[in-house]
Amino acid sequence: MNFFKDRQLSIVSTIAACLCAAVSVASLFIPRETAGEPPRLKEHLDCIIDLGSLSEARRALLVGYNYTFLEEYAAHNGQGIDIGVRRSADENYIDSLKAGSIDILVLPLDTTAVCADSIAVTRPLDSISVFLLRSDAVADLDSLDAFIGRWPLKDDYQQVRDSYLKRYNAFRSRQRETISPYDDIIKFHADSLGWDWRFLAAVVYQESRFHIEARSHRGASGLMQMMPRTAAAFGVDDPLDPEQNICAGARLLDTLMKRYDDVAANDEECFKFALAAYNAGGARVDDIIRLAEYRGADTGYWSNVADIIPEMSDESVLDTGVVSHGTFRGHETLTYVDRVLAVYERFKKICP
């Protein structure tokens, strides 16, 4: 009798031990944070660069510098990132940060101290800017602060810094190895289209002075000053992104050059027609070409077509039947083509 009781107890004990072991093994595969595990970085960061308190001259390329820094930081950590810039003076980004609508706010270093228990500030980036985060975002705050500390140790740090922070004027610069912070992107897209990269660089310079946040009163934005509808048609979802903006602008220029390939007398003239269309729109340039033909001009050369432009402001051109899009002042377009070509010639001397 005792034998059977002992055997029952032995079986129960064995089963209990097996269950405990199974639970212990299973627990190894259950994701959980232990008391000693450090806080995790956010998978995606929403950032705003607000350097609006700086003068336009000082702000110039600093937005681009901070944008590049944030992109490299996110890439280093494998984080997704969306970066915007200040568009409205009425927007209170401190409140947005406190509310969790954004994760990082970039402000000038000389910004009046932000007094809020819920806001933490990193060390400065190159004595230019600081990064504000919520004080409870411990992992992101520590990680970003450490990355800022390591930033000057990058092999290409001085080159990157100088390309953004040194004041630059195309007509005052001596020979140099670089033209802009975006030379690599410009060269890639120019080479893929068989162009002299300095020509594309001249277009970017004339459009935005290499300022990624440039925005016209008409709504064009970014390095290549793409209009929203055109940018969307060429796959741009972030106008601030240098790669997207330059790629789209180059593709648009290429489309325009193909459009005037049969009109222009040679490649050099084709560039001029494409530049005019980039500035004024293809339909408008088509009108000018048709009017030039109507007047008996040799439309293979831009100078002949350009001579017709002053006439385009007179309503009498509508009576010719060849002008479809109304009158056109055209002074801006004439100046634009001349300036891009002048900058291009200058870039060829600066960067031979």
C-alpha positions in Angstrom: 0.0 0.0 0.0 2.8 2.4 0.9 4.5 1.3 -2.3 1.7 2.7 -4.4 1.5 5.9 -2.4 5.2 6.5 -2.8 4.9 5.7 -6.5 2.0 8.2 -7.0 4.0 10.9 -5.2 7.0 10.2 -7.4 5.0 10.5 -10.6 3.4 13.8 -9.5 6.8 15.2 -8.6 8.2 14.2 -11.9 5.3 15.8 -13.8 5.6 19.0 -11.8 9.4 19.2 -12.4 8.8 18.7 -16.2 6.2 21.5 -16.3 8.5 23.9 -14.4 11.3 23.1 -16.8 9.0 23.6 -19.8 7.9 27.0 -18.5 11.5 28.0 -17.8 12.5 27.2 -21.4 9.5 28.8 -22.9 10.2 32.0 -20.9 13.5 32.4 -22.8 11.6 33.0 -26.0 9.2 35.6 -24.6 10.4 39.1 -25.5 10.5 41.3 -22.4 12.5 44.1 -20.9 14.5 43.3 -17.8 15.1 45.8 -15.1 18.7 46.2 -16.3 18.0 46.5 -20.0 18.6 50.0 -21.4 15.8 52.0 -23.0 15.4 51.4 -26.7 15.8 54.0 -29.5 12.7 55.0 -31.4 12.2 53.2 -34.7 11.3 56.5 -36.5 12.1 60.1 -35.7 10.1 63.2 -36.7 12.3 66.3 -36.7 12.0 70.0 -37.3 14.9 72.3 -38.2 14.0 75.8 -37.0 16.8 78.3 -37.6 14.4 81.1 -38.3 15.9 83.4 -35.7 19.1 83.6 -37.7 19.5 86.1 -40.5 19.0 84.7 -44.0 22.8 85.1 -44.7 23.7 83.1 -41.6 20.9 80.5 -42.1 22.0 79.9 -45.7 23.6 76.4 -45.7 23.1 75.7 -42.0 19.8 74.0 -42.6 21.5 71.7 -45.1 24.2 71.0 -42.6 21.8 70.0 -39.9 19.7 68.0 -42.3 22.8 66.0 -43.4 23.8 65.5 -39.8 20.4 64.1 -38.8 20.2 61.8 -41.8 23.6 60.4 -41.0 22.6 60.0 -37.4 19.5 58.1 -38.3 21.3 55.9 -40.8 23.9 55.1 -38.2 21.2 53.8 -35.9 19.1 52.2 -38.5 16.2 54.5 -37.7 13.7 56.0 -40.1 13.5 59.8 -40.2 11.3 62.6 -41.5 12.9 66.1 -41.5 10.9 69.3 -41.9 11.9 73.0 -41.7 10.2 76.0 -40.1 7.5 77.4 -42.5 5.4 79.5 -40.3 6.5 82.0 -37.6 3.2 81.2 -35.8 4.1 77.6 -35.3 5.1 76.7 -31.7 7.4 73.7 -32.1 8.2 73.6 -28.4 4.6 72.7 -27.8 4.7 70.1 -30.6 7.8 68.6 -29.0 6.1 68.4 -25.5 3.0 66.9 -27.0 5.0 64.2 -28.8 4.1 65.4 -32.3 7.8 65.7 -33.1 10.8 64.0 -31.5 13.7 66.4 -32.2 13.7 70.2 -32.6 16.8 71.9 -34.0 17.4 75.4 -32.8 20.2 77.9 -33.1 22.9 77.7 -30.4 22.2 81.3 -29.3 18.5 80.6 -28.7 17.2 81.8 -25.4 17.3 78.9 -23.0 14.2 76.8 -23.0 12.9 76.5 -19.4 10.8 73.4 -19.2 11.3 70.3 -17.0 10.0 68.1 -19.8 12.6 69.3 -22.4 16.3 68.3 -22.6 19.0 69.8 -24.7 22.0 68.2 -26.3 25.6 69.5 -26.5 26.0 72.0 -29.4 26.8 70.8 -33.0 29.8 72.8 -34.2 28.8 75.9 -32.1 25.9 76.2 -34.5 22.8 74.5 -33.2 21.4 72.4 -30.4 18.9 69.6 -30.5 15.9 69.5 -28.1 14.2 66.3 -27.1 11.7 65.3 -24.5 13.5 64.6 -21.2 11.9 61.1 -21.0 13.4 60.1 -24.4 16.5 58.9 -22.5 17.9 56.5 -25.1 17.5 58.9 -28.0 18.9 61.8 -26.0 22.0 59.9 -24.9 22.6 58.4 -28.4 22.2 61.8 -30.2 24.5 63.5 -27.7 27.2 60.9 -28.1 26.9 61.1 -31.9 27.4 64.8 -31.8 30.5 64.2 -29.7 31.9 61.7 -32.3 31.0 63.9 -35.3 34.3 65.8 -35.5 36.1 62.5 -35.6 34.7 61.6 -39.0 37.4 61.2 -41.7 35.6 63.7 -44.0 34.5 66.0 -41.2 36.5 69.1 -42.2 35.5 68.7 -45.9 31.8 68.3 -45.0 31.9 71.2 -42.5 33.7 73.6 -44.9 31.3 72.8 -47.8 28.4 74.0 -45.7 29.8 76.6 -43.5 32.2 78.6 -45.6 30.5 81.5 -47.4 30.5 81.0 -51.1 30.1 83.2 -54.1 30.5 81.8 -57.6 32.0 85.0 -58.9 34.5 85.5 -56.1 35.8 82.0 -55.5 39.3 80.8 -56.5 40.0 77.4 -57.9 38.8 74.6 -55.6 38.1 70.9 -55.7 34.4 71.2 -54.8 31.6 73.5 -55.7 28.9 72.6 -53.3 28.0 70.1 -50.5 26.0 68.2 -53.1 28.8 67.6 -55.7 28.6 63.8 -55.5 24.8 63.8 -56.1 25.1 66.3 -59.0 28.0 64.4 -60.6 26.1 61.1 -60.4 23.0 62.4 -62.2 24.9 64.5 -64.7 27.1 61.6 -65.6 24.1 59.3 -66.1 22.7 61.8 -68.6 26.1 62.5 -70.3 26.3 66.1 -69.2 29.1 68.2 -67.8 28.3 68.1 -64.1 29.3 71.8 -63.7 26.3 72.7 -65.9 23.9 71.0 -63.6 25.7 72.5 -60.6 25.2 76.0 -62.3 21.4 75.3 -62.5 21.2 74.3 -58.8 23.2 77.4 -57.9 21.0 79.7 -59.8 17.8 78.1 -58.5 18.6 77.9 -54.8 22.3 78.9 -54.1 22.5 75.3 -52.8 20.0 76.0 -50.0 17.8 72.9 -49.5 15.1 75.0 -47.8 14.8 77.6 -50.6 11.2 78.4 -51.4 9.8 80.8 -54.0 6.7 83.0 -53.8 5.2 80.7 -56.4 5.6 77.6 -54.2 8.6 76.1 -55.9 10.9 74.4 -53.3 14.2 72.7 -52.8 17.6 72.8 -54.5 16.1 72.6 -58.0 13.0 74.7 -57.1 10.5 72.2 -58.2 6.8 73.1 -58.3 4.7 70.7 -56.2 2.9 69.1 -59.0 6.0 68.7 -61.2 8.0 67.3 -58.2 5.3 64.7 -57.5 5.2 63.7 -61.2 9.0 62.9 -60.9 8.6 61.0 -57.7 9.6 63.6 -55.1 7.9 63.0 -51.7 10.4 65.1 -49.7 11.4 68.4 -51.4 14.1 68.9 -48.8 15.9 65.7 -49.7 18.9 66.7 -51.9 19.0 63.4 -53.7 15.3 63.4 -54.6 15.2 67.1 -55.7 18.4 67.0 -57.8 17.3 63.7 -59.4 13.9 65.1 -60.3 15.3 68.4 -61.6 17.9 66.6 -63.8 15.2 64.3 -65.2 13.0 67.3 -66.0 15.9 69.1 -67.7 16.6 65.9 -69.7 12.9 65.7 -70.8 13.1 69.4 -71.9 16.3 68.8 -73.9 14.7 65.9 -75.7 11.7 68.2 -76.4 13.9 70.7 -78.2 16.4 68.3 -79.7 14.8 68.7 -83.2 14.5 72.4 -82.8 18.0 73.4 -81.7 20.9 73.7 -84.1 23.2 71.8 -81.8 23.6 70.5 -78.2 24.7 73.9 -76.8 21.6 75.6 -78.2 19.5 72.8 -76.9 20.7 73.5 -73.4 19.6 77.1 -73.8 16.1 76.1 -74.9 15.8 73.6 -72.0 16.9 76.3 -69.5 14.3 78.7 -70.8 11.6 76.0 -70.5 12.8 75.0 -67.1 12.2 78.6 -66.0 9.1 79.6 -68.0 7.6 76.3 -68.9 7.7 74.3 -72.1 4.3 75.6 -73.3 5.5 79.2 -73.0 8.7 78.5 -74.9 6.8 76.7 -77.6 4.7 79.8 -78.1 7.9 81.9 -78.5 9.4 79.5 -81.0 6.2 79.5 -83.0 6.1 83.3 -83.0 9.7 83.4 -84.1 9.0 81.1 -87.0 6.0 83.2 -87.9 8.3 86.2 -88.0 10.8 84.3 -90.2 13.6 83.9 -87.7 16.0 80.9 -87.6 14.7 79.1 -84.6 17.6 76.8 -84.3 19.5 79.4 -82.2 18.3 80.7 -78.9 19.5 84.2 -79.5 17.1 84.5 -82.5 14.2 83.2 -80.4 15.2 85.4 -77.5 14.9 88.5 -79.7 11.2 87.8 -80.1 10.5 87.7 -76.4 10.0 91.5 -75.8 7.2 91.3 -78.5 5.5 88.6 -76.4 4.2 91.2 -73.9 2.1 93.0 -76.6 -1.4 91.7 -76.9 -1.2 92.0 -80.7 0.7 88.7 -80.7 -2.6 87.0 -79.9 -3.9 88.0 -83.3 -1.2 86.0 -85.0 -2.9 82.7 -84.2 0.4 81.1 -83.2 0.4 82.1 -79.5 -1.7 79.8 -77.4 -0.9 80.8 -73.8 -1.3 84.5 -73.6 1.1 87.4 -73.4 4.5 87.0 -71.7 6.9 89.5 -70.3 9.9 87.2 -70.4 12.5 89.4 -68.9 13.1 86.9 -66.0 13.6 84.0 -68.4 16.1 85.9 -70.5 18.1 86.8 -67.4 17.8 83.3 -66.1 19.4 81.7 -69.2 22.2 84.2 -69.3 23.0 83.8 -65.6 23.0 80.0 -65.6 25.4 80.1 -68.6 27.6 82.7 -66.9 27.8 80.6 -63.7 28.6 77.5 -65.8 31.5 79.3 -67.4 32.7 80.4 -63.9 32.4 76.9 -62.5 34.5 75.6 -65.3 37.3 77.9 -64.2 36.8 77.3 -60.5 36.7 73.5 -60.9 38.6 72.7 -64.1 
